[in-house]
Amino acid sequence: MRPTDDNVVVETKGVTKTYRVGKVEMPALRGVSLAVKEGEFTAIVGPSGSGKTTLLNIIGCIDDPTSGDVIIGSEPVSSLSQRQRAVVRKRSIGFVFQTFNLVPVLSAYENVELPLILLRESPGQRKEKVERMLGLVGLGELLHRRPNEMSGGQQQRVAVARALVKEPRMVLADEPTANLDSTTGEGILKLMRDLNQELKTTFIFSTHDRMVMDFARRLVVLKDGRIVEDKTKEPQ
């Protein structure tokens, strides 16, 4: 369902995804239509095998749908070359993974700086943005530490800073609390919620974690590759 205004960041239209294992076809998504607008804090939820991670990967231009299309801004992704899709990922989408995916030989500062180097921003711009973002996530004093010198929660804060430093249109978070204890996971979710409200960045989660569902303001429930419920909660 399309939100009531036209400020849509990403939209899927009749998206299907079928995997082939030998001669057997395994449908993961069956005609998913979804629109997410600017500033939303949305969780795609469902049991294992429901298609939520597949949908997140298709929204993030990591995977291609079997049929249907994804529209980011006003641009149908199917009309873009692989190189153009890579540019969309680089400029418009931030990713947060359950395994953090930090570069182990780089410091927190260098990990967060990396997307800006790829975007060819000047050293001065990079320094200002990285220091600001690490300050926002509460790691201003730890910028020179490497991942193995940090706790899991601190590493995930670095990952959040890295996703947000390039000021993307949306951040996609796949099970961001899966490798964290409940207290640390709650802290990360509060951080993301605060950054969502301050920066107006759209967050889309893929999760089966009840705590993430409690924090989300919109729940999109998948079952067997179809949306079975889509509800927006009242602000707490």
Sine and cosine of phi, psi and omega as CSV:
sin_phi,cos_phi,sin_psi,cos_psi,sin_omega,cos_omega
0.00,0.00,0.68,-0.73,0.03,-1.00
-0.99,0.13,0.70,-0.72,0.09,-1.00
-0.86,0.50,0.28,-0.96,-0.14,-0.99
-0.94,0.34,-0.38,0.93,0.06,-1.00
-0.97,-0.25,0.04,-1.00,-0.10,-1.00
-0.99,-0.16,0.17,0.99,-0.07,-1.00
-1.00,0.10,0.85,0.52,-0.10,-0.99
-1.00,-0.02,0.78,-0.63,0.01,-1.00
-1.00,0.08,-0.70,0.71,-0.01,-1.00
-0.57,-0.82,0.59,-0.81,0.01,-1.00
-0.62,-0.78,0.68,-0.74,0.15,-0.99
-0.95,-0.33,0.63,-0.77,-0.02,-1.00
-0.82,-0.58,0.96,-0.29,0.06,-1.00
0.83,0.56,0.64,0.77,-0.10,-0.99
-0.96,0.27,0.78,-0.62,0.16,-0.99
-0.85,-0.52,0.43,-0.90,0.11,-0.99
-0.57,-0.82,0.84,-0.53,0.01,-1.00
-0.83,-0.56,0.80,-0.60,0.07,-1.00
-0.99,-0.16,0.56,-0.83,0.02,-1.00
-0.92,-0.40,0.83,-0.55,0.07,-1.00
-0.90,-0.44,0.97,-0.23,-0.13,-0.99
0.90,0.43,-0.85,-0.53,0.03,-1.00
-0.99,-0.16,0.05,1.00,-0.06,-1.00
-0.99,-0.14,0.77,-0.64,0.08,-1.00
-1.00,-0.08,0.74,-0.68,-0.03,-1.00
-0.85,-0.53,0.98,-0.21,0.00,-1.00
-0.95,0.30,0.80,-0.61,0.04,-1.00
-0.98,-0.20,-0.58,0.81,0.06,-1.00
-0.76,-0.65,0.64,-0.77,-0.09,-1.00
-0.78,-0.63,0.97,0.26,0.10,-1.00
0.97,0.23,0.83,0.55,-0.05,-1.00
-1.00,-0.01,0.85,-0.52,0.09,-1.00
-0.88,-0.47,0.83,-0.56,-0.13,-0.99
-0.45,-0.89,0.64,-0.76,0.09,-1.00
-0.78,-0.63,0.70,-0.71,0.00,-1.00
-0.82,-0.57,0.78,-0.63,-0.07,-1.00
-0.98,-0.18,0.18,-0.98,-0.04,-1.00
-0.84,0.54,0.72,-0.69,0.09,-1.00
1.00,0.10,0.04,1.00,0.01,-1.00
-0.95,0.30,0.40,-0.92,0.05,-1.00
-0.79,-0.61,1.00,0.09,-0.25,-0.97
-0.92,-0.40,0.66,-0.75,0.08,-1.00
-0.90,-0.43,0.79,-0.61,0.16,-0.99
-1.00,-0.06,0.89,-0.45,-0.17,-0.99
-0.81,-0.58,0.30,-0.95,0.03,-1.00
0.40,-0.92,0.24,-0.97,-0.01,-1.00
-0.93,0.36,0.20,-0.98,0.07,-1.00
-0.83,0.56,0.75,-0.66,-0.01,-1.00
1.00,0.02,0.07,1.00,-0.02,-1.00
-0.98,0.20,-0.31,0.95,0.02,-1.00
0.96,-0.28,0.10,0.99,-0.12,-0.99
-0.92,0.39,-0.68,0.74,0.02,-1.00
-0.94,0.35,-0.60,0.80,0.07,-1.00
-0.87,0.50,-0.70,0.71,0.01,-1.00
-0.89,0.45,-0.68,0.73,0.01,-1.00
-0.88,0.47,-0.66,0.75,0.01,-1.00
-0.91,0.41,-0.57,0.83,0.04,-1.00
-0.95,0.32,-0.66,0.75,0.08,-1.00
-0.86,0.50,-0.61,0.79,-0.03,-1.00
-0.99,0.11,0.12,0.99,0.02,-1.00
0.88,0.47,0.40,0.92,0.09,-1.00
-1.00,0.08,-0.56,0.83,0.00,-1.00
-0.80,-0.60,0.40,-0.92,0.01,-1.00
-0.97,-0.23,0.62,-0.79,0.10,-1.00
-0.95,0.31,0.41,-0.91,0.12,-0.99
-0.95,0.32,-0.64,0.77,0.11,-0.99
-0.50,-0.86,0.17,-0.99,-0.10,-0.99
1.00,0.09,-0.10,-1.00,-0.06,-1.00
-0.52,-0.85,0.34,-0.94,0.10,-0.99
-0.89,-0.45,0.73,-0.69,0.02,-1.00
-0.88,-0.47,0.87,-0.50,0.03,-1.00
-0.94,-0.35,0.89,-0.46,-0.19,-0.98
0.94,0.34,-0.92,-0.40,0.07,-1.00
-0.85,-0.53,0.23,0.97,-0.13,-0.99
-0.97,-0.25,0.90,-0.43,0.11,-0.99
-0.91,0.41,0.81,-0.58,-0.06,-1.00
-0.90,0.45,-0.53,0.85,-0.03,-1.00
-0.89,0.46,-0.35,0.94,0.00,-1.00
-1.00,0.08,-0.08,1.00,-0.07,-1.00
-0.99,-0.13,0.54,-0.84,0.13,-0.99
-0.97,0.26,0.19,-0.98,0.04,-1.00
-0.87,0.50,-0.61,0.79,0.02,-1.00
-0.91,0.41,-0.66,0.75,0.01,-1.00
-0.92,0.39,-0.58,0.81,0.05,-1.00
-0.91,0.41,-0.62,0.79,0.04,-1.00
-0.89,0.46,-0.60,0.80,0.04,-1.00
-0.92,0.40,-0.65,0.76,0.06,-1.00
-0.87,0.50,-0.73,0.69,0.03,-1.00
-0.87,0.50,-0.68,0.74,-0.08,-1.00
-0.93,0.38,-0.62,0.78,-0.12,-0.99
-1.00,-0.09,-0.59,0.81,-0.25,-0.97
-0.94,-0.34,-0.22,0.98,-0.13,-0.99
-0.79,-0.62,0.77,-0.64,0.15,-0.99
-0.96,-0.27,0.55,-0.83,-0.05,-1.00
-0.84,-0.54,0.68,-0.73,0.14,-0.99
-0.81,-0.59,0.82,-0.57,-0.09,-1.00
-0.93,-0.36,0.38,-0.92,0.00,-1.00
-0.92,0.40,-0.43,0.90,-0.02,-1.00
-0.99,-0.13,0.25,0.97,0.07,-1.00
0.95,0.32,-0.74,0.67,0.05,-1.00
0.84,0.55,0.62,0.78,0.11,-0.99
-0.99,0.12,0.43,-0.90,0.07,-1.00
-0.99,0.15,0.91,-0.42,-0.18,-0.98
-0.90,0.44,-0.47,0.88,-0.06,-1.00
-1.00,0.05,-0.04,1.00,0.00,-1.00
-0.97,-0.24,0.51,-0.86,0.07,-1.00
-0.96,0.29,0.15,-0.99,0.08,-1.00
-0.83,0.55,-0.71,0.70,0.01,-1.00
-0.85,0.52,-0.74,0.67,-0.07,-1.00
-0.93,0.37,-0.58,0.82,0.06,-1.00
-0.90,0.44,-0.68,0.74,-0.02,-1.00
-0.95,0.30,-0.53,0.85,-0.02,-1.00
-0.95,0.32,-0.43,0.90,-0.16,-0.99
-0.81,0.59,-0.74,0.68,0.02,-1.00
-0.86,0.51,-0.53,0.85,-0.02,-1.00
-0.96,0.27,-0.53,0.85,0.11,-0.99
-0.90,0.44,-0.68,0.73,0.02,-1.00
-0.90,0.44,-0.49,0.87,0.05,-1.00
-1.00,0.06,0.02,1.00,0.07,-1.00
0.88,0.48,0.62,0.78,0.09,-1.00
-0.98,0.20,0.41,-0.91,-0.07,-1.00
-0.95,0.32,0.41,-0.91,0.03,-1.00
-0.81,0.58,-0.62,0.78,0.00,-1.00
-0.91,0.41,-0.69,0.72,0.04,-1.00
-0.90,0.44,-0.67,0.75,-0.02,-1.00
-0.88,0.47,-0.73,0.68,-0.04,-1.00
-0.86,0.51,-0.71,0.71,-0.02,-1.00
-0.89,0.45,-0.71,0.70,-0.07,-1.00
-0.95,0.32,-0.67,0.75,-0.03,-1.00
-0.91,0.41,-0.73,0.68,-0.02,-1.00
-0.90,0.44,-0.64,0.77,0.03,-1.00
-0.89,0.45,-0.71,0.70,-0.08,-1.00
-0.94,0.35,-0.66,0.75,0.05,-1.00
-0.90,0.43,-0.54,0.84,0.11,-0.99
-0.92,0.40,-0.66,0.75,-0.01,-1.00
-0.89,0.45,-0.56,0.83,-0.01,-1.00
-1.00,-0.04,0.13,0.99,0.11,-0.99
0.99,0.16,0.42,0.91,-0.03,-1.00
-0.85,-0.52,0.42,0.91,-0.05,-1.00
-0.87,0.50,-0.39,0.92,-0.01,-1.00
-1.00,-0.07,-0.08,1.00,-0.10,-1.00
-0.89,-0.46,0.33,0.94,-0.16,-0.99
-0.90,0.43,-0.36,0.93,-0.03,-1.00
-0.99,-0.13,0.04,1.00,0.02,-1.00
-0.99,0.14,0.57,-0.82,0.09,-1.00
-1.00,0.03,0.31,-0.95,-0.05,-1.00
-0.79,0.61,-0.63,0.78,-0.05,-1.00
-0.96,0.30,-0.06,1.00,0.06,-1.00
-0.97,-0.25,0.19,0.98,-0.08,-1.00
-0.80,-0.60,0.42,-0.91,0.08,-1.00
-0.96,0.27,0.19,-0.98,0.03,-1.00
-0.87,0.50,-0.66,0.75,0.02,-1.00
-0.90,0.44,-0.64,0.77,0.04,-1.00
-0.92,0.40,-0.63,0.78,0.05,-1.00
-0.89,0.46,-0.65,0.76,0.01,-1.00
-0.93,0.36,-0.52,0.85,0.10,-0.99
-0.90,0.43,-0.63,0.78,0.09,-1.00
-0.88,0.47,-0.68,0.73,0.00,-1.00
-0.89,0.45,-0.63,0.78,0.05,-1.00
-0.91,0.42,-0.69,0.72,0.03,-1.00
-0.88,0.48,-0.67,0.74,0.02,-1.00
-0.89,0.46,-0.63,0.78,0.00,-1.00
-0.92,0.39,-0.55,0.84,-0.12,-0.99
-1.00,-0.08,-0.29,0.96,-0.17,-0.99
-0.89,0.45,-0.48,0.88,-0.01,-1.00
-1.00,0.04,0.12,0.99,0.04,-1.00
0.84,0.55,0.85,0.52,-0.04,-1.00
-0.96,0.29,0.27,-0.96,0.08,-1.00
-0.95,0.31,-0.52,0.86,0.01,-1.00
-0.49,-0.87,0.45,-0.89,0.10,-0.99
-0.90,-0.44,0.78,-0.63,0.03,-1.00
-0.96,-0.28,0.82,-0.57,-0.08,-1.00
-0.84,-0.54,0.92,-0.38,-0.03,-1.00
-0.99,-0.12,0.95,-0.31,0.00,-1.00
0.73,0.68,0.84,0.54,-0.14,-0.99
-0.93,0.36,-0.25,0.97,-0.02,-1.00
-0.96,-0.28,0.06,1.00,-0.17,-0.99
-0.88,0.48,-0.56,0.83,-0.05,-1.00
-0.97,-0.24,0.38,0.93,-0.02,-1.00
-0.85,-0.53,0.51,-0.86,0.12,-0.99
-0.94,0.33,0.23,-0.97,-0.16,-0.99
-0.89,0.46,-0.62,0.78,-0.01,-1.00
-0.92,0.39,-0.71,0.70,0.03,-1.00
-0.91,0.41,-0.66,0.75,0.02,-1.00
-0.87,0.49,-0.67,0.75,0.03,-1.00
-0.89,0.45,-0.64,0.77,0.04,-1.00
-0.88,0.47,-0.66,0.76,0.02,-1.00
-0.90,0.43,-0.66,0.75,0.00,-1.00
-0.92,0.39,-0.63,0.78,0.07,-1.00
-0.89,0.45,-0.65,0.76,0.04,-1.00
-0.87,0.49,-0.75,0.67,0.00,-1.00
-0.88,0.47,-0.66,0.75,0.02,-1.00
-0.89,0.46,-0.69,0.73,0.00,-1.00
-0.90,0.44,-0.67,0.74,0.02,-1.00
-0.92,0.38,-0.60,0.80,0.07,-1.00
-0.86,0.51,-0.70,0.72,-0.03,-1.00
-0.95,0.30,-0.59,0.81,-0.04,-1.00
-0.98,0.21,-0.68,0.73,-0.11,-0.99
-0.99,-0.13,-0.20,0.98,-0.02,-1.00
0.89,0.45,0.39,0.92,0.05,-1.00
-0.98,0.22,0.66,-0.75,0.05,-1.00
-0.97,0.24,0.75,-0.66,0.09,-1.00
-0.90,-0.43,0.74,-0.67,0.10,-0.99
-0.79,-0.61,0.85,-0.52,-0.02,-1.00
-0.97,-0.25,0.51,-0.86,0.27,-0.96
-0.91,-0.42,0.84,-0.54,-0.14,-0.99
-0.31,-0.95,0.37,-0.93,0.28,-0.96
-0.83,-0.55,0.25,0.97,0.00,-1.00
-0.99,0.12,0.86,-0.51,-0.02,-1.00
-0.85,0.52,-0.57,0.82,-0.02,-1.00
-0.90,0.43,-0.65,0.76,0.05,-1.00
-0.89,0.45,-0.66,0.75,0.02,-1.00
-0.88,0.48,-0.61,0.79,0.00,-1.00
-0.92,0.40,-0.58,0.81,0.00,-1.00
-0.97,0.23,-0.53,0.85,-0.07,-1.00
-0.89,0.45,0.54,-0.84,0.05,-1.00
-0.99,-0.12,-0.23,0.97,0.09,-1.00
-0.67,-0.74,0.72,-0.69,0.02,-1.00
-0.89,-0.45,0.83,-0.56,0.10,-0.99
-0.93,-0.36,0.93,-0.37,-0.12,-0.99
-0.99,-0.15,0.83,-0.56,0.04,-1.00
-0.96,-0.27,0.58,-0.81,0.15,-0.99
-0.56,-0.83,0.82,-0.58,0.00,-1.00
0.79,0.61,0.64,0.77,0.10,-0.99
0.98,0.18,0.17,0.98,0.02,-1.00
-0.80,-0.60,0.50,-0.87,0.12,-0.99
-0.98,0.22,0.86,-0.51,0.01,-1.00
-0.95,-0.30,-0.23,0.97,0.04,-1.00
-0.37,-0.93,0.60,-0.80,0.02,-1.00
-0.57,-0.82,0.96,-0.27,-0.10,-0.99
-0.70,-0.71,0.58,-0.81,0.07,-1.00
-0.96,-0.28,0.76,-0.65,-0.05,-1.00
-1.00,-0.01,0.43,-0.90,0.08,-1.00
-0.94,0.35,0.62,-0.78,0.04,-1.00
-0.85,0.53,0.66,-0.75,0.01,-1.00
-1.00,0.04,0.00,0.00,0.00,0.00
